Amino acid sequence: MNIKKDDNVIVLTGKYKGKTGKVIKAMPKLGRVVVSGVNMYKKHQKPRRQGQKGQVVEVNGSIHISNIAKK
């Protein structure tokens, strides 16, 4: 895998085609990377303490390395 953390990449296929971003995390054993602003999804989070409200948090999902290229 020749893509590392902090590389600038462009998405080649899928819903986010043409979008660029910085690699946040690389997972070479799985062949996946997490790119900022790409493959975002919403995660519902329970309140952790009494009196705190639950919330919806946007999280970056991973994308397969075959779908990205170095910029």
PDB file with one MODEL, atoms N, CA, C and O in Angstrom:
MODEL        1
ATOM      1  N   MET A   1       0.859  -1.182   0.000  1.00  0.00           N
ATOM      2  CA  MET A   1       0.000   0.000   0.000  1.00  0.00           C
ATOM      3  C   MET A   1       0.895   1.233   0.000  1.00  0.00           C
ATOM      4  O   MET A   1       1.701   1.415   0.913  1.00  0.00           O
ATOM      5  N   ASN A   2       0.761   2.073  -1.009  1.00  0.00           N
ATOM      6  CA  ASN A   2       1.638   3.233  -1.120  1.00  0.00           C
ATOM      7  C   ASN A   2       0.977   4.540  -0.686  1.00  0.00           C
ATOM      8  O   ASN A   2       1.502   5.619  -0.960  1.00  0.00           O
ATOM      9  N   ILE A   3      -0.142   4.454  -0.030  1.00  0.00           N
ATOM     10  CA  ILE A   3      -0.818   5.642   0.498  1.00  0.00           C
ATOM     11  C   ILE A   3      -0.666   5.639   2.008  1.00  0.00           C
ATOM     12  O   ILE A   3      -0.966   4.649   2.676  1.00  0.00           O
ATOM     13  N   LYS A   4      -0.193   6.763   2.538  1.00  0.00           N
ATOM     14  CA  LYS A   4       0.093   6.872   3.968  1.00  0.00           C
ATOM     15  C   LYS A   4      -0.712   8.006   4.582  1.00  0.00           C
ATOM     16  O   LYS A   4      -1.371   8.772   3.879  1.00  0.00           O
ATOM     17  N   LYS A   5      -0.648   8.099   5.898  1.00  0.00           N
ATOM     18  CA  LYS A   5      -1.299   9.169   6.636  1.00  0.00           C
ATOM     19  C   LYS A   5      -0.763  10.524   6.167  1.00  0.00           C
ATOM     20  O   LYS A   5       0.423  10.650   5.863  1.00  0.00           O
ATOM     21  N   ASP A   6      -1.618  11.519   6.110  1.00  0.00           N
ATOM     22  CA  ASP A   6      -1.324  12.900   5.708  1.00  0.00           C
ATOM     23  C   ASP A   6      -1.105  13.081   4.201  1.00  0.00           C
ATOM     24  O   ASP A   6      -0.726  14.173   3.780  1.00  0.00           O
ATOM     25  N   ASP A   7      -1.328  12.056   3.377  1.00  0.00           N
ATOM     26  CA  ASP A   7      -1.277  12.214   1.920  1.00  0.00           C
ATOM     27  C   ASP A   7      -2.558  12.872   1.438  1.00  0.00           C
ATOM     28  O   ASP A   7      -3.625  12.643   2.008  1.00  0.00           O
ATOM     29  N   ASN A   8      -2.465  13.687   0.394  1.00  0.00           N
ATOM     30  CA  ASN A   8      -3.643  14.244  -0.253  1.00  0.00           C
ATOM     31  C   ASN A   8      -4.074  13.283  -1.350  1.00  0.00           C
ATOM     32  O   ASN A   8      -3.265  12.888  -2.190  1.00  0.00           O
ATOM     33  N   VAL A   9      -5.360  12.906  -1.342  1.00  0.00           N
ATOM     34  CA  VAL A   9      -5.865  11.924  -2.297  1.00  0.00           C
ATOM     35  C   VAL A   9      -7.129  12.438  -2.975  1.00  0.00           C
ATOM     36  O   VAL A   9      -7.769  13.378  -2.505  1.00  0.00           O
ATOM     37  N   ILE A  10      -7.474  11.796  -4.097  1.00  0.00           N
ATOM     38  CA  ILE A  10      -8.703  12.097  -4.823  1.00  0.00           C
ATOM     39  C   ILE A  10      -9.486  10.798  -4.963  1.00  0.00           C
ATOM     40  O   ILE A  10      -8.899   9.736  -5.174  1.00  0.00           O
ATOM     41  N   VAL A  11     -10.810  10.880  -4.846  1.00  0.00           N
ATOM     42  CA  VAL A  11     -11.662   9.707  -4.954  1.00  0.00           C
ATOM     43  C   VAL A  11     -11.966   9.465  -6.430  1.00  0.00           C
ATOM     44  O   VAL A  11     -12.368  10.382  -7.146  1.00  0.00           O
ATOM     45  N   LEU A  12     -11.770   8.221  -6.879  1.00  0.00           N
ATOM     46  CA  LEU A  12     -11.926   7.881  -8.287  1.00  0.00           C
ATOM     47  C   LEU A  12     -13.317   7.371  -8.643  1.00  0.00           C
ATOM     48  O   LEU A  12     -13.803   7.624  -9.745  1.00  0.00           O
ATOM     49  N   THR A  13     -13.964   6.659  -7.727  1.00  0.00           N
ATOM     50  CA  THR A  13     -15.265   6.064  -8.026  1.00  0.00           C
ATOM     51  C   THR A  13     -16.224   6.226  -6.860  1.00  0.00           C
ATOM     52  O   THR A  13     -15.824   6.531  -5.737  1.00  0.00           O
ATOM     53  N   GLY A  14     -17.496   6.015  -7.154  1.00  0.00           N
ATOM     54  CA  GLY A  14     -18.512   6.000  -6.107  1.00  0.00           C
ATOM     55  C   GLY A  14     -19.200   7.332  -5.902  1.00  0.00           C
ATOM     56  O   GLY A  14     -19.093   8.243  -6.723  1.00  0.00           O
ATOM     57  N   LYS A  15     -19.898   7.425  -4.801  1.00  0.00           N
ATOM     58  CA  LYS A  15     -20.715   8.586  -4.451  1.00  0.00           C
ATOM     59  C   LYS A  15     -19.891   9.866  -4.322  1.00  0.00           C
ATOM     60  O   LYS A  15     -20.382  10.954  -4.624  1.00  0.00           O
ATOM     61  N   TYR A  16     -18.649   9.741  -3.879  1.00  0.00           N
ATOM     62  CA  TYR A  16     -17.796  10.901  -3.626  1.00  0.00           C
ATOM     63  C   TYR A  16     -16.764  11.109  -4.734  1.00  0.00           C
ATOM     64  O   TYR A  16     -15.711  11.697  -4.488  1.00  0.00           O
ATOM     65  N   LYS A  17     -17.046  10.639  -5.944  1.00  0.00           N
ATOM     66  CA  LYS A  17     -16.115  10.734  -7.070  1.00  0.00           C
ATOM     67  C   LYS A  17     -15.698  12.184  -7.319  1.00  0.00           C
ATOM     68  O   LYS A  17     -16.541  13.077  -7.400  1.00  0.00           O
ATOM     69  N   GLY A  18     -14.381  12.406  -7.441  1.00  0.00           N
ATOM     70  CA  GLY A  18     -13.850  13.732  -7.711  1.00  0.00           C
ATOM     71  C   GLY A  18     -13.524  14.538  -6.477  1.00  0.00           C
ATOM     72  O   GLY A  18     -12.870  15.576  -6.575  1.00  0.00           O
ATOM     73  N   LYS A  19     -13.964  14.086  -5.317  1.00  0.00           N
ATOM     74  CA  LYS A  19     -13.719  14.815  -4.076  1.00  0.00           C
ATOM     75  C   LYS A  19     -12.291  14.549  -3.593  1.00  0.00           C
ATOM     76  O   LYS A  19     -11.783  13.435  -3.726  1.00  0.00           O
ATOM     77  N   THR A  20     -11.657  15.565  -3.039  1.00  0.00           N
ATOM     78  CA  THR A  20     -10.297  15.417  -2.535  1.00  0.00           C
ATOM     79  C   THR A  20     -10.290  15.569  -1.020  1.00  0.00           C
ATOM     80  O   THR A  20     -11.201  16.159  -0.440  1.00  0.00           O
ATOM     81  N   GLY A  21      -9.254  15.030  -0.387  1.00  0.00           N
ATOM     82  CA  GLY A  21      -9.130  15.140   1.054  1.00  0.00           C
ATOM     83  C   GLY A  21      -7.796  14.596   1.524  1.00  0.00           C
ATOM     84  O   GLY A  21      -6.999  14.078   0.742  1.00  0.00           O
ATOM     85  N   LYS A  22      -7.579  14.726   2.808  1.00  0.00           N
ATOM     86  CA  LYS A  22      -6.344  14.287   3.443  1.00  0.00           C
ATOM     87  C   LYS A  22      -6.602  12.969   4.162  1.00  0.00           C
ATOM     88  O   LYS A  22      -7.651  12.794   4.783  1.00  0.00           O
ATOM     89  N   VAL A  23      -5.653  12.043   4.080  1.00  0.00           N
ATOM     90  CA  VAL A  23      -5.789  10.751   4.746  1.00  0.00           C
ATOM     91  C   VAL A  23      -5.582  10.949   6.245  1.00  0.00           C
ATOM     92  O   VAL A  23      -4.538  11.434   6.680  1.00  0.00           O
ATOM     93  N   ILE A  24      -6.587  10.568   7.025  1.00  0.00           N
ATOM     94  CA  ILE A  24      -6.540  10.684   8.478  1.00  0.00           C
ATOM     95  C   ILE A  24      -5.935   9.429   9.094  1.00  0.00           C
ATOM     96  O   ILE A  24      -5.140   9.502  10.032  1.00  0.00           O
ATOM     97  N   LYS A  25      -6.328   8.262   8.546  1.00  0.00           N
ATOM     98  CA  LYS A  25      -5.897   6.986   9.097  1.00  0.00           C
ATOM     99  C   LYS A  25      -5.747   5.981   7.963  1.00  0.00           C
ATOM    100  O   LYS A  25      -6.585   5.928   7.062  1.00  0.00           O
ATOM    101  N   ALA A  26      -4.691   5.190   8.002  1.00  0.00           N
ATOM    102  CA  ALA A  26      -4.469   4.139   7.011  1.00  0.00           C
ATOM    103  C   ALA A  26      -4.520   2.787   7.702  1.00  0.00           C
ATOM    104  O   ALA A  26      -3.939   2.608   8.772  1.00  0.00           O
ATOM    105  N   MET A  27      -5.216   1.835   7.088  1.00  0.00           N
ATOM    106  CA  MET A  27      -5.331   0.480   7.626  1.00  0.00           C
ATOM    107  C   MET A  27      -4.839  -0.506   6.564  1.00  0.00           C
ATOM    108  O   MET A  27      -5.653  -1.059   5.824  1.00  0.00           O
ATOM    109  N   PRO A  28      -3.522  -0.736   6.474  1.00  0.00           N
ATOM    110  CA  PRO A  28      -2.960  -1.555   5.403  1.00  0.00           C
ATOM    111  C   PRO A  28      -3.416  -3.021   5.400  1.00  0.00           C
ATOM    112  O   PRO A  28      -3.546  -3.620   4.332  1.00  0.00           O
ATOM    113  N   LYS A  29      -3.653  -3.592   6.558  1.00  0.00           N
ATOM    114  CA  LYS A  29      -4.093  -4.997   6.609  1.00  0.00           C
ATOM    115  C   LYS A  29      -5.494  -5.163   6.026  1.00  0.00           C
ATOM    116  O   LYS A  29      -5.805  -6.201   5.441  1.00  0.00           O
ATOM    117  N   LEU A  30      -6.332  -4.151   6.184  1.00  0.00           N
ATOM    118  CA  LEU A  30      -7.689  -4.187   5.646  1.00  0.00           C
ATOM    119  C   LEU A  30      -7.763  -3.601   4.238  1.00  0.00           C
ATOM    120  O   LEU A  30      -8.744  -3.809   3.524  1.00  0.00           O
ATOM    121  N   GLY A  31      -6.719  -2.864   3.842  1.00  0.00           N
ATOM    122  CA  GLY A  31      -6.716  -2.232   2.528  1.00  0.00           C
ATOM    123  C   GLY A  31      -7.662  -1.046   2.455  1.00  0.00           C
ATOM    124  O   GLY A  31      -8.254  -0.782   1.409  1.00  0.00           O
ATOM    125  N   ARG A  32      -7.805  -0.334   3.560  1.00  0.00           N
ATOM    126  CA  ARG A  32      -8.744   0.789   3.630  1.00  0.00           C
ATOM    127  C   ARG A  32      -8.064   2.006   4.235  1.00  0.00           C
ATOM    128  O   ARG A  32      -7.070   1.884   4.950  1.00  0.00           O
ATOM    129  N   VAL A  33      -8.609   3.183   3.942  1.00  0.00           N
ATOM    130  CA  VAL A  33      -8.134   4.428   4.524  1.00  0.00           C
ATOM    131  C   VAL A  33      -9.325   5.287   4.911  1.00  0.00           C
ATOM    132  O   VAL A  33     -10.417   5.128   4.366  1.00  0.00           O
ATOM    133  N   VAL A  34      -9.114   6.194   5.851  1.00  0.00           N
ATOM    134  CA  VAL A  34     -10.135   7.170   6.246  1.00  0.00           C
ATOM    135  C   VAL A  34      -9.684   8.513   5.708  1.00  0.00           C
ATOM    136  O   VAL A  34      -8.597   8.990   6.036  1.00  0.00           O
ATOM    137  N   VAL A  35     -10.528   9.128   4.874  1.00  0.00           N
ATOM    138  CA  VAL A  35     -10.216  10.408   4.247  1.00  0.00           C
ATOM    139  C   VAL A  35     -11.164  11.462   4.815  1.00  0.00           C
ATOM    140  O   VAL A  35     -12.367  11.227   4.936  1.00  0.00           O
ATOM    141  N   SER A  36     -10.609  12.627   5.162  1.00  0.00           N
ATOM    142  CA  SER A  36     -11.438  13.685   5.758  1.00  0.00           C
ATOM    143  C   SER A  36     -12.469  14.187   4.759  1.00  0.00           C
ATOM    144  O   SER A  36     -12.137  14.495   3.614  1.00  0.00           O
ATOM    145  N   GLY A  37     -13.709  14.268   5.193  1.00  0.00           N
ATOM    146  CA  GLY A  37     -14.802  14.791   4.369  1.00  0.00           C
ATOM    147  C   GLY A  37     -15.388  13.803   3.380  1.00  0.00           C
ATOM    148  O   GLY A  37     -16.279  14.165   2.611  1.00  0.00           O
ATOM    149  N   VAL A  38     -14.911  12.560   3.376  1.00  0.00           N
ATOM    150  CA  VAL A  38     -15.395  11.550   2.438  1.00  0.00           C
ATOM    151  C   VAL A  38     -16.038  10.415   3.223  1.00  0.00           C
ATOM    152  O   VAL A  38     -15.537  10.011   4.272  1.00  0.00           O
ATOM    153  N   ASN A  39     -17.151   9.906   2.706  1.00  0.00           N
ATOM    154  CA  ASN A  39     -17.875   8.785   3.310  1.00  0.00           C
ATOM    155  C   ASN A  39     -18.322   9.111   4.732  1.00  0.00           C
ATOM    156  O   ASN A  39     -18.117   8.320   5.653  1.00  0.00           O
ATOM    157  N   MET A  40     -18.935  10.281   4.902  1.00  0.00           N
ATOM    158  CA  MET A  40     -19.437  10.702   6.205  1.00  0.00           C
ATOM    159  C   MET A  40     -20.755   9.983   6.506  1.00  0.00           C
ATOM    160  O   MET A  40     -21.581   9.775   5.618  1.00  0.00           O
ATOM    161  N   TYR A  41     -20.931   9.613   7.761  1.00  0.00           N
ATOM    162  CA  TYR A  41     -22.200   9.057   8.195  1.00  0.00           C
ATOM    163  C   TYR A  41     -22.523   9.581   9.583  1.00  0.00           C
ATOM    164  O   TYR A  41     -21.641  10.039  10.309  1.00  0.00           O
ATOM    165  N   LYS A  42     -23.810   9.506   9.946  1.00  0.00           N
ATOM    166  CA  LYS A  42     -24.250  10.028  11.231  1.00  0.00           C
ATOM    167  C   LYS A  42     -24.375   8.894  12.237  1.00  0.00           C
ATOM    168  O   LYS A  42     -24.948   7.843  11.950  1.00  0.00           O
ATOM    169  N   LYS A  43     -23.827   9.133  13.421  1.00  0.00           N
ATOM    170  CA  LYS A  43     -23.844   8.139  14.491  1.00  0.00           C
ATOM    171  C   LYS A  43     -24.598   8.731  15.674  1.00  0.00           C
ATOM    172  O   LYS A  43     -24.291   9.837  16.120  1.00  0.00           O
ATOM    173  N   HIS A  44     -25.578   7.999  16.179  1.00  0.00           N
ATOM    174  CA  HIS A  44     -26.332   8.450  17.345  1.00  0.00           C
ATOM    175  C   HIS A  44     -25.582   8.043  18.597  1.00  0.00           C
ATOM    176  O   HIS A  44     -25.191   6.888  18.763  1.00  0.00           O
ATOM    177  N   GLN A  45     -25.387   9.021  19.479  1.00  0.00           N
ATOM    178  CA  GLN A  45     -24.594   8.793  20.682  1.00  0.00           C
ATOM    179  C   GLN A  45     -25.473   8.963  21.916  1.00  0.00           C
ATOM    180  O   GLN A  45     -26.178   9.963  22.053  1.00  0.00           O
ATOM    181  N   LYS A  46     -25.427   7.992  22.803  1.00  0.00           N
ATOM    182  CA  LYS A  46     -26.193   8.058  24.047  1.00  0.00           C
ATOM    183  C   LYS A  46     -25.566   9.079  24.986  1.00  0.00           C
ATOM    184  O   LYS A  46     -24.375   9.371  24.885  1.00  0.00           O
ATOM    185  N   PRO A  47     -26.367   9.621  25.899  1.00  0.00           N
ATOM    186  CA  PRO A  47     -25.777  10.499  26.916  1.00  0.00           C
ATOM    187  C   PRO A  47     -24.862   9.702  27.835  1.00  0.00           C
ATOM    188  O   PRO A  47     -25.204   8.592  28.243  1.00  0.00           O
ATOM    189  N   ARG A  48     -23.711  10.256  28.160  1.00  0.00           N
ATOM    190  CA  ARG A  48     -22.729   9.550  28.996  1.00  0.00           C
ATOM    191  C   ARG A  48     -22.959   9.778  30.485  1.00  0.00           C
ATOM    192  O   ARG A  48     -22.728   8.882  31.297  1.00  0.00           O
ATOM    193  N   ARG A  49     -23.409  10.961  30.840  1.00  0.00           N
ATOM    194  CA  ARG A  49     -23.650  11.287  32.255  1.00  0.00           C
ATOM    195  C   ARG A  49     -25.101  11.697  32.454  1.00  0.00           C
ATOM    196  O   ARG A  49     -25.801  12.046  31.503  1.00  0.00           O
ATOM    197  N   GLN A  50     -25.527  11.651  33.670  1.00  0.00           N
ATOM    198  CA  GLN A  50     -26.892  12.061  33.973  1.00  0.00           C
ATOM    199  C   GLN A  50     -27.028  13.561  33.731  1.00  0.00           C
ATOM    200  O   GLN A  50     -26.172  14.339  34.153  1.00  0.00           O
ATOM    201  N   GLY A  51     -28.085  13.962  33.065  1.00  0.00           N
ATOM    202  CA  GLY A  51     -28.313  15.366  32.750  1.00  0.00           C
ATOM    203  C   GLY A  51     -27.760  15.772  31.399  1.00  0.00           C
ATOM    204  O   GLY A  51     -28.118  16.827  30.875  1.00  0.00           O
ATOM    205  N   GLN A  52     -26.891  14.951  30.828  1.00  0.00           N
ATOM    206  CA  GLN A  52     -26.332  15.246  29.506  1.00  0.00           C
ATOM    207  C   GLN A  52     -27.307  14.743  28.437  1.00  0.00           C
ATOM    208  O   GLN A  52     -27.988  13.737  28.638  1.00  0.00           O
ATOM    209  N   LYS A  53     -27.371  15.442  27.304  1.00  0.00           N
ATOM    210  CA  LYS A  53     -28.265  15.043  26.230  1.00  0.00           C
ATOM    211  C   LYS A  53     -27.553  14.129  25.243  1.00  0.00           C
ATOM    212  O   LYS A  53     -26.337  14.205  25.062  1.00  0.00           O
ATOM    213  N   GLY A  54     -28.333  13.270  24.613  1.00  0.00           N
ATOM    214  CA  GLY A  54     -27.797  12.451  23.527  1.00  0.00           C
ATOM    215  C   GLY A  54     -27.608  13.345  22.305  1.00  0.00           C
ATOM    216  O   GLY A  54     -28.203  14.419  22.218  1.00  0.00           O
ATOM    217  N   GLN A  55     -26.790  12.907  21.373  1.00  0.00           N
ATOM    218  CA  GLN A  55     -26.529  13.744  20.208  1.00  0.00           C
ATOM    219  C   GLN A  55     -26.260  12.892  18.973  1.00  0.00           C
ATOM    220  O   GLN A  55     -26.013  11.690  19.069  1.00  0.00           O
ATOM    221  N   VAL A  56     -26.313  13.540  17.815  1.00  0.00           N
ATOM    222  CA  VAL A  56     -26.004  12.899  16.553  1.00  0.00           C
ATOM    223  C   VAL A  56     -24.667  13.468  16.087  1.00  0.00           C
ATOM    224  O   VAL A  56     -24.527  14.678  15.909  1.00  0.00           O
ATOM    225  N   VAL A  57     -23.685  12.586  15.890  1.00  0.00           N
ATOM    226  CA  VAL A  57     -22.333  12.995  15.542  1.00  0.00           C
ATOM    227  C   VAL A  57     -22.018  12.515  14.131  1.00  0.00           C
ATOM    228  O   VAL A  57     -22.335  11.377  13.785  1.00  0.00           O
ATOM    229  N   GLU A  58     -21.397  13.365  13.307  1.00  0.00           N
ATOM    230  CA  GLU A  58     -20.964  12.944  11.977  1.00  0.00           C
ATOM    231  C   GLU A  58     -19.566  12.355  12.073  1.00  0.00           C
ATOM    232  O   GLU A  58     -18.664  12.965  12.649  1.00  0.00           O
ATOM    233  N   VAL A  59     -19.389  11.157  11.502  1.00  0.00           N
ATOM    234  CA  VAL A  59     -18.143  10.418  11.600  1.00  0.00           C
ATOM    235  C   VAL A  59     -17.637  10.095  10.192  1.00  0.00           C
ATOM    236  O   VAL A  59     -18.434   9.854   9.285  1.00  0.00           O
ATOM    237  N   ASN A  60     -16.308  10.089  10.009  1.00  0.00           N
ATOM    238  CA  ASN A  60     -15.718   9.693   8.738  1.00  0.00           C
ATOM    239  C   ASN A  60     -15.675   8.175   8.652  1.00  0.00           C
ATOM    240  O   ASN A  60     -15.186   7.512   9.566  1.00  0.00           O
ATOM    241  N   GLY A  61     -16.185   7.624   7.557  1.00  0.00           N
ATOM    242  CA  GLY A  61     -16.095   6.188   7.317  1.00  0.00           C
ATOM    243  C   GLY A  61     -14.871   5.882   6.469  1.00  0.00           C
ATOM    244  O   GLY A  61     -14.268   6.784   5.887  1.00  0.00           O
ATOM    245  N   SER A  62     -14.506   4.611   6.399  1.00  0.00           N
ATOM    246  CA  SER A  62     -13.336   4.220   5.614  1.00  0.00           C
ATOM    247  C   SER A  62     -13.731   3.984   4.157  1.00  0.00           C
ATOM    248  O   SER A  62     -14.902   3.774   3.839  1.00  0.00           O
ATOM    249  N   ILE A  63     -12.727   4.025   3.281  1.00  0.00           N
ATOM    250  CA  ILE A  63     -12.936   3.797   1.856  1.00  0.00           C
ATOM    251  C   ILE A  63     -11.817   2.880   1.373  1.00  0.00           C
ATOM    252  O   ILE A  63     -10.688   2.981   1.852  1.00  0.00           O
ATOM    253  N   HIS A  64     -12.112   2.000   0.444  1.00  0.00           N
ATOM    254  CA  HIS A  64     -11.125   1.048  -0.048  1.00  0.00           C
ATOM    255  C   HIS A  64     -10.062   1.767  -0.874  1.00  0.00           C
ATOM    256  O   HIS A  64     -10.366   2.718  -1.594  1.00  0.00           O
ATOM    257  N   ILE A  65      -8.821   1.312  -0.768  1.00  0.00           N
ATOM    258  CA  ILE A  65      -7.718   2.006  -1.433  1.00  0.00           C
ATOM    259  C   ILE A  65      -7.793   1.916  -2.955  1.00  0.00           C
ATOM    260  O   ILE A  65      -7.174   2.726  -3.645  1.00  0.00           O
ATOM    261  N   SER A  66      -8.531   0.953  -3.491  1.00  0.00           N
ATOM    262  CA  SER A  66      -8.657   0.860  -4.940  1.00  0.00           C
ATOM    263  C   SER A  66      -9.515   1.990  -5.502  1.00  0.00           C
ATOM    264  O   SER A  66      -9.510   2.230  -6.709  1.00  0.00           O
ATOM    265  N   ASN A  67     -10.246   2.681  -4.642  1.00  0.00           N
ATOM    266  CA  ASN A  67     -11.131   3.763  -5.078  1.00  0.00           C
ATOM    267  C   ASN A  67     -10.512   5.144  -4.935  1.00  0.00           C
ATOM    268  O   ASN A  67     -11.184   6.144  -5.187  1.00  0.00           O
ATOM    269  N   ILE A  68      -9.233   5.224  -4.531  1.00  0.00           N
ATOM    270  CA  ILE A  68      -8.568   6.520  -4.375  1.00  0.00           C
ATOM    271  C   ILE A  68      -7.216   6.515  -5.071  1.00  0.00           C
ATOM    272  O   ILE A  68      -6.669   5.461  -5.395  1.00  0.00           O
ATOM    273  N   ALA A  69      -6.683   7.727  -5.298  1.00  0.00           N
ATOM    274  CA  ALA A  69      -5.353   7.873  -5.893  1.00  0.00           C
ATOM    275  C   ALA A  69      -4.696   9.084  -5.276  1.00  0.00           C
ATOM    276  O   ALA A  69      -5.368  10.026  -4.858  1.00  0.00           O
ATOM    277  N   LYS A  70      -3.357   9.051  -5.222  1.00  0.00           N
ATOM    278  CA  LYS A  70      -2.612  10.205  -4.729  1.00  0.00           C
ATOM    279  C   LYS A  70      -2.830  11.376  -5.652  1.00  0.00           C
ATOM    280  O   LYS A  70      -2.968  11.216  -6.864  1.00  0.00           O
ATOM    281  N   LYS A  71      -2.859  12.549  -5.069  1.00  0.00           N
ATOM    282  CA  LYS A  71      -3.069  13.766  -5.849  1.00  0.00           C
ATOM    283  C   LYS A  71      -1.758  14.411  -6.165  1.00  0.00           C
ATOM    284  O   LYS A  71      -1.725  15.453  -6.819  1.00  0.00           O
TER     285      LYS A  71
ENDMDL
END
